[in-house]
Amino acid sequence: MAVHIRLARAGTKKTPFYRIVVADQRAARGGRFIERLGTYDPRRNEIRLDPARVKHWRDVGAQPSHTVELLLKRPDVVSATVAK
């Protein structure tokens, strides 16, 4: 099973909000996921992540999507414990 770290869209019409999730690459964009690692709100330009869990999944071999890779490189990422 190939696992990716990617964005899953939430929110309403014209008000996007994304969850940063670990999911099987064959799962639908907004479908089933393994673990939620954080959130991204493009309207407020705010990113919240659990860096320990991101590191764990990258060490296990999860590949981030191109967009998530760019978000992880940003210096303004807020570390937060994400409620499960």
Summary of the structure (lengths in Angstrom):
residues: 84
radius of gyration: 12.0
end to end distance: 22.7
largest distance: 35.6
contacts: 221
relative contact order: 0.25
helix: 21%
strand: 42%
